[in-house]
């Protein structure tokens, strides 16, 4: 479902609804994934970080700046803890930091 929403061409007046639908599908997928067992924790954490980055970006795009700031800050803090445990995930740091910084910047721009 998310892939179909990702490929859809949406007119601007329905963009918020479209992003909301994508957000709901990602959250549903995260909820279902909690019930599966993974061979390695690194793979599970990699998927969670990727999904959380995307959720943070959707929150920014829908102009939910305070929620985006708190969500991306939590994601950043969780990622720092995971890097200490799994150094192979360090390459994801730039996207996590970028999302957090973008949420702060967009909130600042909107308040100015």
SVG drawing of the C-alpha trace seen along z (x, -y; Angstrom):
<svg xmlns="http://www.w3.org/2000/svg" viewBox="-7 -37 38 52">
<polyline fill="none" stroke="black" stroke-width="0.4" points="0.0,0.0 2.8,-2.4 4.5,-1.7 1.3,-2.5 0.9,-5.7 4.6,-6.5 4.1,-6.2 0.8,-8.1 0.7,-11.5 -1.2,-13.7 -2.6,-17.2 -1.4,-19.8 -4.8,-20.2 -4.7,-16.5 -1.0,-16.4 -1.6,-16.6 -4.1,-13.8 -1.7,-11.7 1.1,-12.2 -1.2,-11.3 -2.1,-8.1 1.5,-7.2 2.2,-8.0 -0.6,-5.7 0.7,-2.8 4.2,-3.2 2.9,-3.2 0.8,-0.1 3.9,1.6 5.9,0.8 3.2,2.2 3.0,5.4 6.8,5.7 6.9,5.8 5.5,9.4 8.3,10.8 11.6,12.2 14.8,11.1 18.0,13.0 20.0,9.9 19.3,6.8 21.2,4.6 18.7,5.3 15.7,4.6 17.3,1.3 18.3,0.3 14.6,0.7 13.4,-1.2 15.8,-4.1 14.8,-4.2 11.1,-4.3 11.6,-6.9 13.5,-9.1 10.7,-8.9 8.0,-9.6 10.0,-12.6 10.2,-13.9 6.4,-13.5 5.8,-15.4 7.9,-18.2 6.2,-18.2 2.7,-18.4 4.0,-21.4 3.6,-19.6 6.9,-21.3 6.7,-20.8 5.8,-17.1 8.6,-16.7 11.1,-18.3 10.2,-16.0 10.0,-12.9 13.3,-13.6 15.0,-14.4 13.9,-11.1 15.0,-9.4 18.4,-11.1 18.9,-10.1 17.9,-6.5 20.3,-6.4 23.2,-7.5 22.5,-4.7 22.3,-2.2 25.6,-3.3 27.4,-2.5 26.0,1.0 26.1,1.6 28.9,-0.5 27.9,0.8 24.9,-1.6 27.1,-4.7 26.6,-5.4 23.0,-6.3 24.0,-9.2 23.9,-11.8 20.3,-11.2 19.2,-11.2 21.0,-14.5 19.8,-16.1 16.2,-15.3 16.5,-16.7 18.2,-19.9 15.7,-20.3 12.8,-20.1 14.4,-22.8 15.1,-25.0 11.6,-24.6 10.1,-25.5 12.3,-28.6 11.4,-29.7 7.7,-29.2 7.9,-31.3 9.7,-34.2"/>
</svg>
